[in-house]
Amino acid sequence: MNSDDADVPNPLTGLSPERLRARTSEKWRTFPDDVLPVFVAEMDVDLAEPVVRAVTDAVALGDTGYPAGGAYAEALDGFARERWGWAGVVAGRVSPVADVMRGVLEVLDVVSSASDAVVVNSPVYPPFFQFVAHTGRRVVEAPLGADGRIGFAALEEAFRVAGAHGSRPVFLLCNPHNPTGAVHRADELAEVAALAGRFGVRVVSDEIHAPLVLPGARFTPYLSVPGAERGFAVLSASKAWNLAGLKAAVVVAGEGAEEELGRFPEWVEEGPSHLGVIAHAAALREGGAWLDALLAGLAANRRLLADLLAEELPRVRYAPGEGTYRAWLDCRALGLGDDPAAAFLERGRVALTPGPGFGTGGAGHARLNLATSPELLTEAVRRMGAAVRAG
């Protein structure tokens, strides 16, 4: 699978600020040029060479039509077997979808109705609230524990509330968790499955960050644990290889949910971009060496951020996550109110993601994107420190 076995340099160190600002995507076009963006989920990297080659070859060939075949699922199956020891991506239980959140919505449509409730572990990725609410479903929060991990007493109570609200409750799990970076352990996921079984809750696991597990932790697919047979997982290579602009993802059903996957409308499989499928499949098949170099770079940035915060913002609490490329910063001791990101933007010209949008537990926090060069990360934290001192 990982044919690119040569040493790959740290992908986070190859781009100058001038070259980054030539990009036209959300990260580099949302704010004025004097703002340093460390908010949205885009990485400051050159793409993995196998991805560039696959997309370039397709465009040169004029291979830009509609998606067809099972290339994505086959590539994901190989990656999952090699990286996670999981053989759960099997024919008949996989459907391509446009992206992860679209996949989540498609699953919600077949396992629940608009009168049902969806449980989430807050603080969590803001679209969990926005997309679910748009369907008319009620969101029930099960706040994480003080350690940033699943709190099972809170989850049990949320399942009870959700079950009282409608007959087909759902738990939208974030695995690994965004924004805390917690990588759920196998025993935690097995407890989720057991609790969901007791309360008749269907589990949909967003596993978009699955490849982004840093050294020292191990990703466990939700569908691999006992009791998860009626669950679903939605996966994509988009976050790990910086492919958000090349849309593609897959929904994987557990052994007991295959029939429901067959209820997806026929047009759902037309959702992914054909170029997206080509790019994602190339990343999963041949981008392993690039991914390993990225993970090493992210681990170094995680350590650098801890040192910078200790120097510039010692009152900010930061618990390095085991996965993703996010840092969840507890800024409550700074006295910047519920939305410290607003102060960092106004006074320091640094754009972070505001914490309140993540639900309960988000006030007084901000999320920072670690997937940039050490130089830009250093500049961002120094600006943040100067903003606090100036205030």
N, C-alpha and C positions, 0 to 999 in steps of 0.2 A: 504493500500500500504506500509506504513512504519512500518512494523511489529517489527522492531528493535527499540523499544521505550526507551530502557534503555539509561542512560547518556553515551555518547561516548566521550572519551578524545580527545583533540586536535590532529588530525592526523599528524600535522606538527611537533610534539615534540617527536615522539616515536623512531626515528632511529638515531643511532650514525654515525659519519662520516666514521668509519671503515666499518660498515655494508653497507652504501651507496656505498662506493668504491668497494664493492664486486659485484655490479651490472654490467652487461655487455651491457647495452643499450647506446644509443648515448650520453646522458648527461655525463656519467661517463667513456666513452672510447674515446671521441674525442680529449681530451687534456691530457698532462702529469699529473702525480699525484700531482704535486705541484700547479696546477691550480684549483681554486675554480669555478665550473661551475654554472652560474646563467643565462643561455641563453635559451636553447631549452625548449619546452613545455612538460617537465616531472616534476611531483611533487615528493618531498621527503617524501613519505608517505607509510605506510603499507596499503594494499587494504582493502576496507570495507569487514567485515566478511561475509555478504551475498554473495558477489561476490566470495570470496575465496571458500566458501562452494559449490556454484553452479558449479564452474569450477572443483573443486576437485572431486565432485560427478560424473560429466560427464566423467572425465578421468578415474575414478575408474570403471565406467560402460562400458568404451570403446565407449562412445558416441562422437566420433570424426569424423563423416562423413560429408556429405553435408548439408547445411542449408535447412530447410523446415518449412512451416507454417508461421503464423503471430505473433509470440510471441513478437518480437521487437515492432511492431506497436501497439499491444495491451498494452504493458507496457508503451510506450511513451504516448499513449492516456490517460491512467490513471494518469500519472505524470503531463501531460499538464493540465488536468482538475483540479487537486488538487492544483498545484503550480501557474498556470497562469490563471485559469478560462477559458481555451480555449478548445473547442470541435472540433477542426479542423482536427484532425488526424483520418480520417474516411476511412473505407474500400472503395477501388476503386480509392482512391486518394493518395496512398502511395506505394512507391517502395523501397525495400532494395537495398543498394549499398555498395561497399567495404569501402568507407570512404567519408568524406565530399567533398574533392576536386575532387575525381572521380565522385561524384554525380553532382557537379557543371558542370564538363565537359560533362556529359551525357545530362544535361538540355540544355547546350549551343548547343549541336549537334541537338536537336529537335526544338529549337526556333530561331536559327540563322545559318548563314553559315560563312565560313572562310573569306568572304569578308566584314563581318559586324564588328562593333566596340563594345567594352565592356567598360563601364564607371566604374571607381573605385574612392573611396574617399581616397586620399593620405593625410598623410602617412598611409599605410595599409600593412597588412600581405604580405610579399614578394612573396609567391606562387601565389597570385592574378596576379602579373605581369608575373611570369615565366610560369605558366600553360597556361594562356590565350595566351601569345605570341607563345607558342609552337604549338597552334592550327592554327596559321597564322592570328588570329584576331588582330586588332589594339586595343591598350589600350589607352583610353582617361581619363586623370586625372581630377577630380573635387576636388581640395584641400579642406580640412576641414577649418573651421574658426579658428580664433586665440584662441577660447575657446575649441578647439578639437572636436567640434560637426559639423554636416553637415552644410555647407554654401550653402544656396539655390540659390543665384545668380550664384555661381560657378557651381552648379549642373545643373541649367537651361542651362547655356552656354555649358557645356559638353554634355548635351542631344542634343542640337542643332548641335554641331560639329559631334557627333556620328551619328545623323540622316542624315547628309549630306554625311557621308562616306559610308553608306550602308542602305538598306531598312529595316533591322530587328535589330536595336540596342538593347543592353542589359545593365542593370545596375546591377553589382555585389555588393550587399550591405553586409556590415559586421555588424551584429547585435547580441550582443554588439560588439563595435568596438575594433579591435586589431590594433595598440597598445595603444590607448589613454584610453581605458577602459570606454568610453562613452556608456551608455545604452540609446538607442534612445527612446524618449517618444512617446506616442500614437499619439500626435498631429504632431510630426515631421514625423512619418511614414505615417500618412494620407496625409501630404503634399507631401511626396515622391510619393505616389500612384497617387495623383492628377496630379503631374507634369509628371510622367511617362505616364499617360493616355493622356495628352495633346500632348506629343511628340511621342507617339507610341513606347515607350520603355518597354521592358519586364524586370521585376525585379526578380532576383534570390538572396535570402537572406541566407547567411551563418550564421547559428544560433548555431554553435558548442559550444559557450560559454554561451548559454542561462541559464543553471542552476547556473552559477557562477556570480550571481548578489548579491552584498553585501547589508547588512542592510541599509535601507534608500532609496533604489531605487527599481524599479519594472520592470521586463522584459515584453515587449509587443511583441508577435509574429507578424511578418509583415503581415501574412495572415489574422490576426484578424481585421485589420483596413479597413474602407470603401475604395473601389476602388482597393483593392489588389487581386481581384478574379482571375486575369490572371497571378498572380505571382507564384513563387515556393519558398519553404524553404528547406534547407538541415540541418538535425540535427543529433547529435550523443551524446552518454554518455561518449565518450572517454576522453574529456578534464576534465570534472567535477569529474570523478572517476579514472583518471589516467590509461586509458585502451587503449592507442595508439597501443600497441603490440597485442591487440585482436581486429582486425579490423571489424567494422560494422558501418553502418549509414543508414539513411532513407531520401528519397526525398518525400516531401509532396507537392502536387499540390493544387492550389486554385480551387474554384468551377468552374471557367471558363477555367481551364487548364487540366482538367482530360483527355481529348482526347489525348493531346500531351504526357502525361505521358505513355499512352498506346503504344507510338511509340518506347519506349526503346527496344533495342534488348533483346531477351530472356535470353541471358547469363548474363545480368547485375545483375539479381537477384541472380546469383550464386557467386557474388563478395564477400559478407561478409564471414568471417570465422564463421563456426558453433559455435565454442567455443566463438567467439566474440559476437554472438547473445545471447548466454546463459549468458555471463558475463554482457552485457549491459542491458538485460532484468531484471536480478537480481538487478542490481544497481538501475534502475528506479523504480522497484517495492518495494524493501526492503532497499535501501540505503539512505533513507531520513534523518535518524538521523545522520549517518556519514557525509552526505553532510552539514547538519546544523552546525556540529562541525567544519568542514573544513572552512565554510564561516566565522564563528566566529574567527578562527585562522587567516584567511587571513585579516580580518578587523584589528586585533591586529597587524599583520605584516605591514599593510599599515601605521598605526600610528607610529609604531617603525621606519619604513623607513624614514618618515618625520622628526622624531627627530634626527636620525643618520645623515641625510643629512644636517640638520641645524648645527650640531656639526662638521662634518667632511668635508663637501663640500657645504658651504653656498652659493656659487655662482651657484650651480646647481638648476635649476627650476624644480619643481615636483608638478603636480596637481593630487592628488590621484583620480584614476578612480572609477567609480561606479560598475564596473564589471570586469571579467577576473582575472587572477593572475599575470598580467603584470604591470610594472611601466615604464612609458615613461619619460626618463630623458633628459632634455634640458641642454646640457653641453657646449653650444656655448661660454659662458662667461669664460670658462676655457682655451681657446686658444689651444685646442687639435686638431683642424682641423675638416674636415668633418666626420672623423671616430674616435670619442673618444674611442670607444670600443677597437681599436687597441692599444692605449696607456695604457688603463687599463690592457689589457692582457700582454703587454710587460713589463710594469713597476711594476704592482701590482699583476700579476698572477691571475687575475679575468677575466672570460670569460662572456661577455655580448653579446647581439645580435647587430650587427652594424646597425646604423640608416639609412645610405644611401640606403640600399636595400628596404626600405619602400616607396621609391619614393619621390616626391616633399614634402618638409617639414621634411625629414629624416636626412639631413645633419646636423652634429653637435649634433646629438642625439644618445642615446643608449637605448635598452630595457632590463630591468632586470626582472627576474623571482622571484616573491615573495613567491612562494610555497615551502618554505624550513623552517628549524627551525629558531627561533629567534637568536640562537647562530651563525649559519652559515650566516644568513643575516647580523648580526653585524660584523662578520669577513670580509665579502665581502666589506661592505662600508668602514670599517677601512682600508683595503688594498687599496681601490680606493682613499681614502683621502691621504694615504701615497704616492701613486703613483704620485698624483698631486704635493704634496709638494717636492717630490724628483726631479720632472721635472724642 
